[in-house]
């Protein structure tokens, strides 16, 4: 019998998902501020993103190394709840470095602060993603991760707005100057928030220990087939999943990061006009994740069908409202409501199965990129933006498939998956290099994204057969549960 989702625990857990999105998207505000204040080149300014994302990889390697040294998994030793609280304190220390960094106008110290924030986030991610899966029936774990991801994208939506307002203040009145001093206060406030949430976590009802062997047994139809291997590296679903996370984060980040240059070159739209389109891309992830999260709710099938249509348009409404408040012309975005229907149909066809959803959405991602490459004008722009819709639920699908059946090696597997977030930087650099006029050019450079989605489609098919051989069949579980 499947266990119901523990909503009070889950409600506490998703606060850290919000912070990850808030800070990651806010980095986009810091890049131009630092570039001007420290007189940096464009390449040097990108060190802001690099320092933050490489910290995930370094943090995962540290986690993996310490686990080996102590002869046991770190989170199993200190506890999940304690691990998240510790991660929040580490991130708080990183934000505190912004104060001396601003006083001394030190770009290096700023980067160090961001790196430490990212280190704390890596520990939080390693603990929080498996927790989201096991706080309830593991079979609906991907839907809970989708819901958590939707909260993450709410953070990406409002983070840049709040940080921009805190730094620039009266930018609406024509102020475009921001001193390094102005960065101190918002990040000190963020640090205080990290500490308060760490204390809240410490005394919350979130479990400190998880019986991962039992979870692995619950995932399997036939417990005789559950594997008990010596290392996480012995599970092919994880090794293939590591590559999948690498290319997934890669196509998600590179599609957005190359969009401004495409719109400048092909539509002659200036930077100020591009911002709402980039905003729509990240809001598209929120639309998809809010939709994918419907399966996590214990409501009737009729209510779920209604929510499948309601949730993405609710998220679309949030995007329109935010941009209306920012005084952007939103009339040109109404047509995007039709594209959302394609995502809804894909979600319904997936029936909550992570492997099937990964295959459907990867195929739709390939179609969207090809349309963007072969058309012009706003049709191509909206095609590229719709990649956000089709990337939206891929993280929980890959994560769920990657750690399925790992049992006591789940945390080790989780840290290895988190490590592959570095794909966001690597794939973006590859596409950026190919976008040169003497190579593929900006429009055809999106073939890199097509290759990423092609691998994800392969992983969807391969992981299903690998897991079935281990006694884990999502089709059987999900059809039996509804």
C-alpha positions as CSV (number, residue, x, y, z in Angstrom):
1,X,0.0,0.0,0.0
2,X,1.4,3.4,-1.0
3,X,2.0,6.0,1.6
4,X,0.3,9.4,1.2
5,X,2.4,12.5,0.7
6,X,3.3,14.2,4.0
7,X,2.4,17.7,3.0
8,X,3.5,19.5,6.2
9,X,7.0,18.1,5.8
10,X,7.0,18.8,2.0
11,X,5.9,22.4,2.6
12,X,8.9,22.9,4.8
13,X,11.3,21.2,2.4
14,X,10.3,23.3,-0.7
15,X,11.6,26.5,1.0
16,X,15.1,25.6,0.0
17,X,14.0,25.0,-3.6
18,X,12.7,28.6,-3.6
19,X,16.1,29.9,-2.5
20,X,18.0,28.0,-5.2
21,X,15.9,29.6,-7.9
22,X,16.0,33.0,-6.2
23,X,19.8,33.2,-6.0
24,X,20.5,31.5,-9.4
25,X,18.3,33.9,-11.3
26,X,19.6,36.9,-9.3
27,X,23.1,36.2,-10.5
28,X,21.9,37.6,-13.9
29,X,21.5,41.0,-12.2
30,X,24.9,40.8,-10.6
31,X,26.7,40.1,-13.9
32,X,26.1,43.6,-15.5
33,X,26.6,45.3,-12.2
34,X,30.0,43.7,-11.6
35,X,31.0,44.1,-15.2
36,X,30.6,47.9,-15.0
37,X,31.8,48.4,-11.5
38,X,35.0,46.3,-11.9
39,X,35.5,47.2,-15.6
40,X,35.3,43.6,-16.7
41,X,35.2,42.0,-20.2
42,X,32.2,40.0,-21.1
43,X,34.1,36.8,-20.5
44,X,35.3,37.9,-17.1
45,X,31.7,38.9,-16.1
46,X,30.6,35.3,-16.8
47,X,32.8,34.2,-13.9
48,X,29.8,35.1,-11.7
49,X,27.8,32.2,-13.2
50,X,30.9,30.0,-13.5
51,X,31.8,30.4,-9.8
52,X,28.2,29.6,-8.7
53,X,27.6,26.5,-10.9
54,X,31.1,25.0,-10.5
55,X,30.5,25.0,-6.8
56,X,27.8,22.3,-7.3
57,X,30.4,20.1,-8.9
58,X,33.1,20.8,-6.3
59,X,30.5,20.4,-3.5
60,X,29.4,17.0,-4.8
61,X,33.1,15.8,-5.2
62,X,33.8,16.9,-1.6
63,X,30.6,15.0,-0.4
64,X,31.7,12.0,-2.3
65,X,35.3,12.2,-1.0
66,X,34.2,12.6,2.7
67,X,31.8,9.7,2.4
68,X,34.7,7.5,1.2
69,X,37.0,8.7,4.0
70,X,34.5,8.1,6.8
71,X,33.5,4.7,5.3
72,X,29.8,5.7,5.1
73,X,27.4,8.2,3.5
74,X,27.6,11.7,5.0
75,X,23.9,12.2,5.2
76,X,23.3,8.8,6.8
77,X,25.8,9.8,9.4
78,X,24.6,13.4,10.2
79,X,21.0,13.1,9.0
80,X,19.0,14.7,6.2
81,X,17.5,17.5,8.2
82,X,20.8,18.3,9.7
83,X,22.4,18.2,6.3
84,X,20.1,20.8,4.8
85,X,20.5,23.0,7.9
86,X,24.3,22.8,7.6
87,X,24.0,23.6,3.9
88,X,22.0,26.7,4.7
89,X,24.6,27.9,7.2
90,X,27.4,27.3,4.7
91,X,25.4,29.4,2.2
92,X,24.8,32.1,4.8
93,X,28.6,32.4,5.3
94,X,29.0,33.0,1.6
95,X,26.5,35.9,1.6
96,X,28.3,37.5,4.6
97,X,31.4,37.7,2.4
98,X,29.6,40.3,0.3
99,X,30.1,42.8,3.1
100,X,33.9,42.9,3.2
101,X,33.9,42.3,-0.6
102,X,31.9,45.5,-1.2
103,X,33.9,47.5,1.3
104,X,37.2,46.5,-0.4
105,X,35.7,46.5,-3.9
106,X,37.1,43.0,-4.4
107,X,35.7,41.0,-7.3
108,X,37.6,37.9,-6.2
109,X,36.0,38.1,-2.7
110,X,32.6,38.5,-4.4
111,X,33.2,35.3,-6.5
112,X,34.4,33.5,-3.4
113,X,31.1,34.4,-1.6
114,X,29.0,33.2,-4.5
115,X,31.1,30.0,-4.7
116,X,30.5,29.3,-1.0
117,X,26.7,30.0,-1.4
118,X,26.8,27.3,-4.2
119,X,28.7,24.9,-2.0
120,X,25.9,25.1,0.6
121,X,23.3,24.7,-2.1
122,X,25.0,21.5,-3.4
123,X,24.7,19.9,0.1
124,X,21.0,21.0,0.3
125,X,20.3,19.6,-3.2
126,X,21.9,16.2,-2.4
127,X,19.6,15.9,0.7
128,X,16.5,17.6,-0.6
129,X,15.9,15.8,-3.9
130,X,15.8,12.3,-2.4
131,X,13.7,13.6,0.5
132,X,11.1,15.0,-2.0
133,X,10.9,11.6,-3.6
134,X,10.4,9.6,-0.3
135,X,8.0,12.0,1.5
136,X,5.2,10.0,0.1
137,X,4.9,7.2,-2.4
138,X,8.2,6.9,-4.4
139,X,6.1,6.3,-7.5
140,X,4.8,9.9,-7.4
141,X,8.2,11.2,-6.5
142,X,8.8,12.8,-9.9
143,X,5.5,14.8,-9.5
144,X,6.6,16.0,-6.1
145,X,10.0,17.1,-7.6
146,X,8.0,18.9,-10.3
147,X,6.0,20.8,-7.6
148,X,9.3,21.6,-5.9
149,X,10.7,22.8,-9.2
150,X,7.7,25.0,-9.7
151,X,8.5,26.7,-6.4
152,X,12.1,27.0,-7.6
153,X,10.9,28.8,-10.7
154,X,8.7,31.1,-8.7
155,X,12.0,32.1,-7.0
156,X,13.6,32.6,-10.5
157,X,10.6,34.8,-11.4
158,X,10.7,37.2,-8.4
159,X,14.4,36.9,-7.4
160,X,15.8,39.2,-10.2
161,X,13.0,41.7,-9.6
162,X,13.6,42.0,-5.9
163,X,17.4,42.1,-6.1
164,X,17.3,44.5,-9.0
165,X,15.0,46.8,-7.0
166,X,17.3,46.5,-3.9
167,X,20.4,47.3,-5.9
168,X,19.1,49.9,-8.3
169,X,16.2,51.4,-6.3
170,X,14.7,54.0,-8.5
171,X,15.7,52.5,-11.8
172,X,12.2,53.2,-13.0
173,X,12.9,56.8,-12.5
174,X,15.9,56.7,-14.8
175,X,18.6,55.4,-12.4
176,X,20.9,52.9,-14.1
177,X,23.9,53.3,-11.8
178,X,24.6,50.7,-9.1
179,X,27.6,50.9,-6.8
180,X,29.2,47.8,-5.3
181,X,28.1,49.1,-1.9
182,X,24.4,48.6,-2.9
183,X,25.0,44.8,-3.2
184,X,25.7,44.5,0.6
185,X,22.2,44.9,2.0
186,X,20.2,42.5,-0.1
187,X,22.8,39.7,0.4
188,X,23.0,40.3,4.1
189,X,19.2,40.0,4.3
190,X,19.5,36.8,2.3
191,X,22.1,35.5,4.7
192,X,19.9,36.2,7.7
193,X,17.0,34.4,5.9
194,X,19.3,31.3,5.4
195,X,20.1,31.2,9.1
196,X,16.5,31.5,10.1
197,X,15.4,28.8,7.7
198,X,18.3,26.6,9.0
199,X,16.9,26.9,12.5
200,X,13.4,26.3,11.3
201,X,14.6,23.1,9.6
202,X,16.4,21.9,12.7
203,X,13.2,21.9,14.7
204,X,10.9,20.8,11.8
205,X,9.2,17.4,11.4
206,X,11.3,16.5,8.3
207,X,12.9,13.1,8.8
208,X,16.6,13.0,9.7
209,X,16.9,9.3,8.6
210,X,15.5,7.4,5.7
211,X,15.3,3.7,5.3
212,X,16.5,3.7,1.7
213,X,16.6,-0.1,1.4
214,X,12.9,-0.2,2.2
215,X,12.3,2.6,-0.4
216,X,14.1,0.5,-3.0
217,X,12.0,-2.5,-2.2
218,X,8.8,-0.4,-2.4
219,X,9.8,0.8,-5.9
220,X,10.2,-2.8,-7.2
221,X,7.4,-5.1,-8.3
222,X,9.5,-8.1,-7.6
223,X,11.7,-7.7,-4.5
224,X,13.8,-10.7,-5.6
225,X,15.2,-8.6,-8.4
226,X,16.2,-5.6,-6.2
227,X,19.9,-5.1,-6.6
228,X,22.3,-4.8,-3.7
229,X,25.5,-3.7,-5.4
230,X,28.7,-2.5,-3.8
231,X,28.7,1.0,-5.3
232,X,26.4,3.5,-7.0
233,X,28.6,3.2,-10.1
234,X,27.3,-0.4,-10.5
235,X,23.9,0.9,-11.5
236,X,23.6,1.7,-15.3
237,X,20.5,3.9,-14.7
238,X,22.7,6.2,-12.6
239,X,25.7,6.3,-15.0
240,X,23.4,7.1,-18.0
241,X,21.5,9.5,-15.8
242,X,24.6,11.5,-15.0
243,X,25.1,12.2,-18.7
244,X,21.4,12.9,-19.0
245,X,21.5,15.6,-16.2
246,X,24.6,17.1,-17.9
247,X,22.9,17.5,-21.3
248,X,19.6,18.5,-19.8
249,X,21.0,21.4,-17.8
250,X,23.1,22.2,-20.8
251,X,20.2,22.5,-23.3
252,X,18.0,24.4,-20.7
253,X,20.7,27.0,-20.0
254,X,22.2,27.4,-23.4
255,X,18.8,27.8,-25.2
256,X,18.1,30.8,-22.9
257,X,21.6,32.3,-22.9
258,X,21.9,32.4,-26.7
259,X,18.4,33.8,-27.2
260,X,19.3,37.5,-26.7
261,X,22.0,37.3,-29.4
262,X,19.7,35.5,-31.8
263,X,17.0,38.3,-31.3
264,X,19.6,41.0,-31.7
265,X,21.0,39.6,-35.0
266,X,17.8,38.4,-36.6
267,X,15.1,40.7,-35.3
268,X,17.1,43.8,-34.4
269,X,15.6,44.0,-31.0
270,X,17.6,45.9,-28.3
271,X,18.5,44.6,-24.9
272,X,15.6,46.3,-23.1
273,X,13.1,44.7,-25.5
274,X,14.6,41.2,-25.1
275,X,14.2,41.0,-21.3
276,X,10.5,40.0,-21.3
277,X,11.2,37.1,-23.8
278,X,13.9,35.7,-21.6
279,X,11.5,36.1,-18.7
280,X,8.9,34.1,-20.6
281,X,11.5,31.3,-21.2
282,X,12.1,30.9,-17.4
283,X,8.3,31.3,-16.7
284,X,7.7,28.4,-19.2
285,X,9.6,26.1,-16.9
286,X,7.3,27.2,-14.1
287,X,4.2,26.5,-16.3
288,X,5.4,23.0,-17.0
289,X,6.4,22.2,-13.5
290,X,3.2,23.4,-12.0
291,X,1.4,21.1,-14.5
292,X,3.7,18.2,-13.8
293,X,3.0,18.5,-10.1
294,X,-0.7,17.8,-10.4
295,X,0.0,14.1,-10.0
296,X,1.4,14.6,-6.5
297,X,-2.0,15.7,-5.2
298,X,-4.4,13.1,-3.8
299,X,-7.5,14.3,-5.7
300,X,-10.0,12.7,-8.0
301,X,-9.1,12.0,-11.7
302,X,-11.7,14.6,-12.7
303,X,-10.0,17.2,-10.5
304,X,-6.6,16.3,-11.9
305,X,-7.8,16.7,-15.5
306,X,-9.1,20.1,-14.6
307,X,-5.9,21.1,-12.9
308,X,-3.9,19.9,-15.9
309,X,-5.4,22.8,-17.8
310,X,-5.7,25.3,-15.0
311,X,-2.1,25.2,-13.5
312,X,0.0,26.2,-16.6
313,X,-2.3,29.1,-17.3
314,X,-2.2,30.2,-13.7
315,X,1.6,30.2,-14.1
316,X,1.3,32.1,-17.4
317,X,-0.9,34.6,-15.6
318,X,1.9,35.1,-13.0
319,X,4.3,35.9,-15.9
320,X,1.9,38.3,-17.5
321,X,1.2,40.1,-14.2
322,X,4.9,40.4,-13.3
323,X,5.7,41.9,-16.7
324,X,2.7,44.2,-16.6
325,X,3.9,45.5,-13.2
326,X,7.3,46.1,-14.9
327,X,5.4,48.1,-17.5
328,X,6.3,45.8,-20.5
329,X,3.9,45.5,-23.4
330,X,2.4,42.0,-22.9
331,X,0.0,41.9,-25.9
332,X,2.4,40.1,-28.1
333,X,2.6,37.2,-25.6
334,X,-1.0,36.2,-25.7
335,X,-0.5,33.8,-28.6
336,X,1.9,31.8,-26.4
337,X,-1.3,30.5,-24.7
338,X,-1.8,28.3,-27.7
339,X,1.7,26.7,-27.5
340,X,1.0,25.8,-23.9
341,X,-1.7,23.4,-25.1
342,X,1.0,21.3,-26.8
343,X,2.7,20.9,-23.4
344,X,-0.6,20.0,-21.7
345,X,-1.3,17.3,-24.2
346,X,2.3,15.9,-23.7
347,X,1.7,15.8,-20.0
348,X,-1.6,14.0,-20.3
349,X,-0.1,11.4,-22.6
350,X,2.8,10.7,-20.2
351,X,0.3,9.5,-17.5
352,X,2.7,10.5,-14.8
353,X,5.3,7.9,-16.0
354,X,8.8,9.6,-15.8
355,X,10.3,7.5,-18.6
356,X,7.4,8.2,-20.9
357,X,7.3,11.9,-20.0
358,X,11.0,12.2,-20.7
359,X,10.6,10.6,-24.2
360,X,7.6,12.7,-25.1
361,X,9.0,16.0,-23.9
362,X,12.5,15.3,-25.4
363,X,10.8,14.7,-28.8
364,X,8.8,17.9,-28.5
365,X,12.0,19.8,-27.6
366,X,13.7,18.5,-30.8
367,X,10.6,19.6,-32.8
368,X,10.7,23.1,-31.2
369,X,14.4,23.6,-31.9
370,X,14.0,22.5,-35.5
371,X,11.1,24.9,-36.0
372,X,13.2,27.7,-34.5
373,X,16.1,26.8,-36.8
374,X,14.0,26.6,-40.0
375,X,11.7,29.6,-39.6
376,X,12.1,33.4,-39.0
377,X,10.6,36.2,-37.0
378,X,8.5,35.7,-34.0
379,X,7.6,32.1,-35.0
380,X,11.3,31.1,-34.4
381,X,11.5,33.2,-31.2
382,X,8.4,31.5,-29.7
383,X,9.7,28.1,-30.9
384,X,13.0,28.6,-29.0
385,X,11.2,29.9,-26.0
386,X,8.9,26.9,-25.9
387,X,11.9,24.7,-25.2
388,X,11.4,26.0,-21.6
389,X,8.0,24.2,-21.6
390,X,9.5,21.0,-22.7
391,X,12.5,21.2,-20.4
392,X,10.3,21.9,-17.4
393,X,9.7,18.5,-16.0
394,X,12.9,16.7,-17.3
395,X,14.9,17.2,-14.1
396,X,12.5,15.3,-11.9
397,X,12.1,12.6,-14.5
398,X,15.8,12.1,-14.9
399,X,16.5,12.3,-11.2
400,X,13.7,9.8,-10.3
401,X,15.0,7.3,-13.0
402,X,18.6,7.9,-12.0
403,X,18.3,7.0,-8.3
404,X,15.5,4.4,-8.7
405,X,16.5,1.1,-7.0
406,X,19.8,2.4,-5.6
407,X,18.8,1.8,-1.9
408,X,21.6,2.7,0.4
409,X,23.5,4.2,-2.5
410,X,20.8,6.8,-3.2
411,X,22.7,9.7,-1.5
412,X,25.9,8.8,-3.4
413,X,23.9,8.7,-6.6
414,X,22.2,12.0,-5.8
415,X,25.6,13.7,-5.2
416,X,26.8,12.4,-8.6
417,X,23.7,13.7,-10.4
418,X,24.1,17.1,-8.7
419,X,27.7,17.2,-9.8
420,X,26.6,17.1,-13.5
421,X,24.9,20.5,-13.2
422,X,28.1,21.8,-14.6
423,X,26.7,20.9,-18.1
424,X,24.9,24.2,-18.0
425,X,28.2,26.0,-18.4
426,X,29.9,23.5,-20.8
427,X,27.0,23.1,-23.3
428,X,26.5,26.9,-23.4
429,X,30.2,27.4,-24.2
430,X,30.0,24.8,-27.0
431,X,26.9,26.4,-28.6
432,X,28.4,29.9,-28.1
433,X,31.5,28.8,-30.0
434,X,29.6,27.2,-32.8
435,X,27.4,30.4,-33.1
436,X,30.3,32.3,-34.6
437,X,29.5,33.6,-38.1
438,X,32.3,31.6,-39.7
439,X,31.0,28.4,-38.2
440,X,27.2,27.6,-37.9
441,X,25.9,31.0,-37.0
442,X,23.6,31.8,-34.0
443,X,20.4,30.2,-35.5
444,X,21.9,26.9,-36.6
445,X,24.0,26.6,-33.4
446,X,20.8,25.3,-31.8
447,X,21.6,21.9,-33.4
448,X,23.6,21.4,-30.1
449,X,20.3,21.4,-28.2
450,X,18.8,18.9,-30.7
451,X,21.7,16.5,-29.9
452,X,21.1,17.0,-26.2
453,X,17.4,16.1,-26.5
454,X,18.3,13.1,-28.7
455,X,20.3,11.7,-25.9
456,X,17.5,12.3,-23.4
457,X,15.1,10.4,-25.7
458,X,17.6,7.5,-25.8
459,X,17.9,7.6,-21.9
460,X,14.1,7.5,-21.6
461,X,14.0,4.2,-23.6
462,X,17.1,2.7,-22.2
463,X,16.4,3.4,-18.5
464,X,13.0,1.8,-18.8
465,X,14.5,-1.5,-19.9
466,X,17.3,-1.3,-17.4
467,X,14.9,-0.7,-14.5
468,X,12.4,-3.4,-15.7
469,X,15.3,-5.9,-15.4
470,X,15.7,-4.8,-11.8
471,X,12.0,-5.3,-11.0
472,X,11.0,-1.6,-11.3
473,X,8.2,-1.0,-13.8
474,X,6.5,2.4,-13.5
475,X,3.7,1.4,-16.0
476,X,2.6,-1.3,-13.6
477,X,2.8,0.8,-10.5
478,X,1.1,3.9,-12.0
479,X,-1.7,2.0,-13.7
480,X,-2.3,0.1,-10.5
481,X,-2.4,3.3,-8.4
482,X,-5.2,5.0,-10.4
